[in-house]
Amino acid sequence: MQDNEIVILNEFCTQHQVDITFIYALHNSGLIEVTVTDEQICIPEQQLPNLEKMVRLYYEMGINVEGIETINHLLNRMNEMQELVNELNNRLGFYEKV
């Protein structure tokens, strides 16, 4: 992983005014990946949109980590089902043309 593909956790927490223990709780529940690079705790850049969504759920809506786990699971299932619907629509479109 290149340096430009990670975000230092302390900088993220400072910029977003987030308690670092919240990030550790997300990591412990398996919602985000945390790595150590040059003795600094980092998160992959591609996880930022998801992490920012979780921060909003926690701080703005008052949803606890367990609730965020549930919401994340349901959103993932919805995305899987949407992909299946799209695939089935594509198949149906193929047969309607024939």
N, C-alpha and C positions, 0 to 999 in steps of 0.2 A: 504494500500500500504506500502510495506516495504521500509526502507531507501535505500537499494541497488537497488531499482527499480526507483529511481528518480535521476535527475541531477540538481545541483544547477545552476540556470540561469547565475549568475555572473561569475561562473567558466567557463561555456560554452562560454560566450561572451569573456572572457579574452583569453582562449585557441584558439578560432577561429578568434579573432580580429573582433568581430561583435559588432555593436552598439546596445545597449539594446532596443532602440526605434524601431528598425526593428523587434525585437522579439515581442514587444507589438503590432506592426502593424499586424503581422501575427496572433497573438492571437485575436485582435479585429475583424479581418476578418474571424475568425473561422477556421483557418488552423492548429493551434496547441492548445493544452490544457496546461494551466498554473495553478499550484497549489501553495498554501502557506503552508510551513512546517517549524515549529520553526522560524517563522518570516523571512524565506528566500523564495524567489520565485524559484520554481522548475518546471521542465518538466518531464513527464514520460520517462523512458529510452527507451521504445519501439518506441517513436517518434523521436529518434535521427537520424536514417537514412533519414527520410522524412525532418526533419529540416535541416540537412546538405545539402540535395539536394536543398532546398529552398535558403539556404545561397549562394550556388554556383550560382544558377540562378540569384540572386540579385546582388551579388558582382562581379562575373566573367563575366556574360553575360549582366548585366545592365537591367534586366527585373524588372519592378516595381511590387508592391504587387498585383495590379489588374491583371497583366499578370500572376503572379504566381498562383493566384486563378484559372484563366482560364486553365492554364497548368495542375494544380492539378485535376481539374474537368475532363478534357479530359483524363488524365492518369487513373483516377478511372473508367471512362466509358470504356476505352480500356480493363482494367483488368476484369471488369464485362463481357464484350463481349467475352474475351478470355476464361473465366470460362464457359460461355455458349457454346462456340465452343467445348471445351473439353468434356463437358457433352453430347453434341449432337454426337460427335465422339464416345464416349463410348457407347451410345445407338445404333448407327449405327453398331459399331463393334459387338455388341451383336446379332443384326439381321442378319449380314453377316455370322455369325457362324452357324446360325440355318438352 
